[in-house]
Amino acid sequence: MAVAATRERPDRGRSLGSKWYGIAPDYTSAGLTQYIDLFGLPRFQADVSNTIEFTILFLIACILLGFGSAVLLDQHVRGTIFFQNIFLFPLAISFVVTGTVWRWIFNPNFGINLLLEDVHLDFLKSPWLADTRTALYGLVIAAAWQMSGFCMAMFLAGLRAIPDELREAARVDGASEGRIFLRVILPLMRPITLSAIIILGHISLKIFDLVYVMTFGGPGYATDMPSLYMWVAVFRQNLYGRGAAIAMVLLIMVALLIVPYLVWSLRSEDER
Amino acid sequence: MSSKWTRRQFVKTTGTAAGALVLGGAFAEFLAACASSSPTTSGSGSLEIFSWWTAGGEADGLAEMFKIYQQKYPGVKIVNAAVAGGAGSNAKAVLATRMQGGKPPDSFQVHAGQELISTWVKADKMEPITSIWNSEGWDSVIPKDLKTIVSKGSDVWSVPVNVHRGNALWVNLAKAGSSITPGAGNNLDAFLSALGKAKSAGIQAPLALGSKGNWQVTMLLENNIVAVGGADFYRGLFNGKSSWTDNNVKSALTYIKSMLNYVNSDHTTIDWDQAAGRVQAGTSVGTIMGDWAKGYFTANNWKPDTDFTGIASPGTEKTYMIVCDTFGLPKGAPDRDNAINWIKVCGSEAGQAAFNPKKGSIPARTDVPASIFDSIAQKFIAEFKTDSLTPSIAHGSAAPEAFASGVNDEMGQFVQKKDVNASASNIAKLADQYLK
């Protein structure tokens, strides 16, 4: 009896979290304590709120910029191909490069602030990444710069797929161009917007490289993200159990975003 | 007939008296012994050395040690498996993956102290090198304090190749003028008033700080704890003899808070080297950083003790905050014999004399001639012999990485919120969690 009581339960397959701390694997079940500890940590609490704020701002910025530039490019004027490519180019760069470049741009002493000073827009000067209040916005700007071109491409494809007959029918019915845009074009963009939210949303929830390069989560926890903390916990602190718990939380967060989309798209395929 | 005679002669010369059958066996063994013993002088196979020394003086120093190894064992092919990345953060991740996957390098760079002991030795991934330590007679040339932090139980687990000083203040001699005079009244209060004078003389940020990653602030903390509480108090924090809730810790934090009044506003976005750059440019007067900062200055054509100087950081005279690189022997090293020879080179006088001047550190051995070093290193070598040695938190020697990394996070909070009591109690909590 005594032996059975002290023996470790070999339930590695079923445990939600392990006690693994240190280099050597330890699959002893820790039940839910890893998660309870995790959500009690100020750093992780900051991570969750940062990642939500970042995702919302990033999505809004990408969709507005992407849709705006797509509408402009859809006006059938000369040079659209040129700008189409220019807007799409940042997508070809890795987040590491984007992060490094924007870190230089945001340097409070010799970056964009100097430019603002030269054009007498001093009120726009900001410490950017050096201040806890503005650092996250710096990150959003860099990420949106890179990904809004992708959004533009999606919306442009959507706009071009709208048959001219639809617009003409609306015109025949006497609708103004503004009304056509609001009542015909915008509703047709809904599936594109949803796809953009899903694709960009999971990128932003998992964002790691950009943060690693630009701020490393600083100042304080102002730009820290769950993915960065997961890496730090495992490879800096040797807290493998905690890193695994963060990975599970990330998986659940991404699943919350993706699964409804999958269900919706499968159902609409059935209906077809 | 003649062949029988030769055989008999052979029996005599080899000294193995036995029948013809046994003799055949003995001869084969003799041949085998020849085959395995003769190449040990020149070596064979390969030697994979893992480190994060990829640039500048560090890589040069490593190359010098490779040269010495190659002279002794020309038959060995050295594989330099260095992984780039500040303070080894990327390299450590790669190493952990390799060790867990059962593919260790032959020898790897590891900071002395808890980074070695609580990460690798506790996980049973290392082989002790006690017999090498004893046969090479390192007891008489490497300080006992240093041996202690690479030991666990009765065994030694790695050999120190160098010692960096974590508690150093670097000043621009042209800018220092009379405001920060090295040596005189070297304590924290005098330092703060000197910074105040420099600021009122028009230097906006007399103290340069680069705190991206926060470990630089942890260095300020450990230096200040030593300055306030002394070396014994500091060492006691890690063996339970002194308490993290002590007022000395709060007082050390309060001094950092005061220092922050005099630092550059963009410190969270820059690293230590850019802070050193401020000192060289004259926009700041000094910076508190390890002696790798000296390597930055000399690489940028500054002359030691002419353009700049380095002294013990304020209030920490007579102590040496050690940041020490060592090489150990992982279990299952593919070329174990070559690795053992490598460890011998690392601990040898020739190896350390070749490595350290390039690296900018001082040798762990006390018998390397000081004349081959610059004037600041010579001063540090002399102080190293008499100072009391304290292990660094920020560089993995004093405490397990979970604690060090937790303190880094907390210092990141502290430079934002400047709340002495909250940070002191959070650090005490971390100590409860990871130091017991």
Interface residues (C-beta under 8 A of the other chain):
Chain A: Y21 G22 I23 A24 P25 P42 R43 R103 F106 N107 P108 N109 P127 L129 A130 T132 T215 F216 G217 G218 P219 G220 Y221 A222 W231 V232 V234 F235 R236 Q237 N238 L239
Chain B: S89 K92 A93 A96 M99 Q100 S118 T119 W120 K122 A123 D124 K125 S211 K212 G213 N214 S265 D266 H267 T268 T269 P400 E401 A402 S405 G406 D409 G412 Q413 V415 Q416 K417
